[in-house]
Amino acid sequence: MKKVNIEDFKVTGPIKLDGTRNDWDLGVSEKKLEDHLENTRKELGKLQDKLYAHGKYGVLVCLQGMDTAGKDSLIREVFKDFNARGVVVHSFKTPTALEKRHDYLWRHYIALPERGKFGVFNRTHYENVLVTRVHPEYILGENLPNVNSLEDIDTEFWDKRFQQINDFEKTIQQNGTIIFKFFLNISKDEQKDRQLRRLDKPEKNWKFSPGDLDERELWEDYRKCYEDAINRTSKPHAPWYIIPSDDKETARVIVAEIMLQELKKYKDIKEPELDDDIKAKISEYRERLKND
């Protein structure tokens, strides 16, 4: 299998989404991709055990993408071999009445992973500069001071919101959260095929909503907002990775490989050593247990 080179996917400068790829060939069969993913996720699971014992870092995995991009299945397949207590998934839907009574980042703050665990955001705080930017009328429901009409949601408003998101990520990174941000990049044709499969398969019907077709008509608007958000918020401490996702198996392998390669760079993540006094008496403790 071709090596996954992180730099092929990391956003380190201004990008145009129309110039990015939504397909990628790792040079092996689907079966070998599945085998490689299994090995990689087992390594990630062992690393999470070490992360827990070390107790100084949490890992935040942010997944964004157009409808049908494959977020749910990626979560299921990539984190399958983790200790169930070591990973917590949050799927952010329309804000609740309680959430609207706080600032828009509140519900994301309280869902952050504790030290030693992975937290996965299925849709993220970026919805607040994506969906709300395509549908600015949603902002009025936040009941913000000095925002009384759509005219108040201007360029300055979005500039401030991007700065708030950058500050949020910088703060949590400085306090021990390792951040991964993945944009699952599918083509419009692939989205159409996946939406048709939802309609054709009874077990997938529940995922379909007529509103999905309305949102599809806003494809270009969403792409422009994604492009702007990625360019404004891909930082060295919290970079974006654009993942070619027309093939789900390939996308999963790339995401898992990026996480594993990056986390291996943290040489300080290791199990704590036993106290010298305890270590010196291990033979004694072993004998006590044997004779119990």
N, C-alpha and C positions, 0 to 999 in steps of 0.2 A: 504493500500500500504506500502511496505517496505520502511523504511527511506533511503534516499540517503545520504550515508556517504562520505563526500568529500575525506577522506583519502584513500578510496578504489581506487580513480582515480588519485590523485595527485602524481606527480613524485618527490620524495624526495631523491632518490639515483639512482645509476646506474640500468638501466633496459635492458632487452632483449625483443624485440618486439615479438619474437616467444613465450615468456612466458606470454604475456598479453592476456586478453580476448577480443573477438570481439562480445560476446553476454552477456546479463545480464537479469535476471528475477526480476522484481519488484513486482511480485506476484499478479498482477491485470489484468483485461481485457483491451483490446485496448481502449474501450470506457472510462473506468475509467482513463487510462493514458491521454487521450485527455482532460477529465474534469480537471484532476490535472494540466496539462500544462496550461489550460485556466486560472485557479486560480493563478498559479505561475506567468504567464506573466502579469496578471493584477497588481499583487503586484510589479513586476519589473517596470511596467509603472508608478505607483504611486511613486515609489522610484526615477525614473528618473525626475519626476516633482520636487521632493524635491531636487534632485541633481542640477537641473537648478536654483532653487531659492537660494540654498546655494552658487553656483558659484565658488567653489574652486577645484573641481575634474572633470576630464573627464574619460570616461571608454573606453578602447580599447579591443575589442574582436577579437582575431586572430583565424581563422579557417583554418586548414590544413588537408589534407587527400588525399588518392589516388583517381583517377577518379571514379565517381559515389558514393563517400562516403556519400553524402547527405547534402553538404554544403548549396546549394541554398534553398532546402526545409526547412532546419533547420532555416535559416534566416527568411524565410517567416512565419513560424509557431511560433517561439519563440518571435519575435518582433512585432507580429500582433497587440497587444494592446498598443503599445507605441504611444505617440504623434508623428505624422509624422515628426515634426521638431526636435524631440529629438533623432533621430537615423539616421546616415548617413552610407550607405554601399558603399564600394569600392571593385570592382572586378579587381584585377590586372592581366592584360594579358601580352603578349610579350611587352617589353619596346618599346616606340615610339622613333623616331629619336631625339626628344627634350629630352626625359628622358635619352637617352644614352649619351647626352652631359653633364650630371651631374653624380655625384657618385650614386651608386646603391641604396643608402638609401634615396636619395632626394625625390623621388616621394612618399615615405612612410611618410617622415617628413611632407610634405605639406598636407597630407591627414589625419593627426592626429586629433582626435576629440577636439573641443574647450571645455572649462570648462562648465560643465552642460549637456553635450551630450554624447551619446554612439556613437562610431565609430566601424564599423564592417569591418574587412579586410577579404574578401573572396579570399583566397590565400594571402600570406603575404610577408614580407621581407625575410622569410625563403626560398622562391623559389630561392634565390640567393646562397643558400648552399644545394639545393636539385636538381632542374632541371639542374642547371649549373654544379653541381658535377657529375651528370650522363652524362651530355653532356658538357664537359669542353670547347668544341669548341665555345660555346655561349659566353664565357668570352672574346674571342678575339674581339667580336663585341663591347665590352665596351671601346675599344681603350685606355687601361690603360698604363701608363708609365711602362717600364721594363717588360711588358708582350707582347712578340712578337711571341711566339709559345706555343704549348701545353706543352713543356718541362718546361716553366716558371711557369706553374700552378701546383706547388708542394705542399707538406705538409705544408710548411711555409706559403704559400699563404692562404690556408684554415684556418690555425691557426689564422692568422691575421683577416680574415673575421669573424670568430666566435667571436673573441674579440671585433671587431667593433660592432657586433650585441648586445653583452652583454652590451657594453658601451652605445649604443643607448637606450636600454631598461632601464638601470639604470638611465640615464639622464632624460628620460621622466617620470619615476616613481617618482624621487625625486622632480619633478616639477608639480606633481599633477595628473598624469595619472595612473589610476588603470588598470592593465594589466591582461587579461585572455587569455591563449593560449590552444586551444583545438585541439588535434589530433583525428580525427574521424577514428577509427580503424575497418576496415572491412576485412573480409576474402577474399581470392582470388576467392573462389567459389561464394560468394555473389556478387562480382564485375562482374563475368561472367554472372550471372543471370540478373543483372541490365543492363548490356550492351545488352543482348539479348532482354530485354523488350524495350529498346530504338529502336531496329530494328523492333520489332513486332508492336509497337504502332505508328501510323502516327503522333500523336501530340508530340511524343518524338524524332522522327527521326532527327530533326534539331540539337539535342545535339550530335549526333554521327559523328565521324570522323574516317576514316580509320587509321589515325595516333594513335588513341586510342589503337588499337590492337598492333601497334608497341611498344607503351609505356608499354602495359601489359606484353610484353615479357621481359621487364626490371624490372619486379616486385621485384625480390630479390635485385637488385641494389638499387632501390628506398627505400626498407625497411631498408637496411643497412645505407643509408644516413639519413633517418628519425631517426633511432635509435641513430646514432652518434650526430645528431643535437639536439635531445631531451636531451641526456645525457650531452651535453656540455652547454646547455643554460637553463635548468630548475633551476631557482634560487628562493630563498625565496621571492624576490620582483616581480618575473615574472615566476611563476611555470607553467609547462606543466601539462595538464590533459589528460590522455588517455581514450577516451570515446568509450566503446563497441558500435558499430554502425551497426551491421548486422540487427538490428531492429530499424528503423528510429524513431518510436514513443518513444521508450525507450531512445534513444540517446538524443532526444529533451528535455525530462523531466529531464534527468541527467544534461545536460548543463544549463538549466534554474534554476534548484535547486542549482547548484554550485554557479552561479552568485548571486542568491538571498541570500544564506547563507553567502557568503563572504562579500557582500556589507552591510549586516546588522551589520557587525562587526565595521563599521565606524560610531561610535556613534556621531561624530561631524557633520555628514551630517543632517542638519535640516533647516527648513525655518527660515530666519532671523526674529527677533522680530521687531514689530513696534517701532518707536521712542516714547519715553515716552510722549512727548507733544501731538503727534497724538493720542496715545492710550487714553490719558486723555480726549480727545474731541470727541471720537467715537460717543457718544450719541448725541452730537451737530451736527455732520456730518449726522447722521441718520435722525435727524429731518429736516435738510435742504433739504435732498433728498425727504423725504415724503411730504414736503410742496412745492416742486418745481412744 
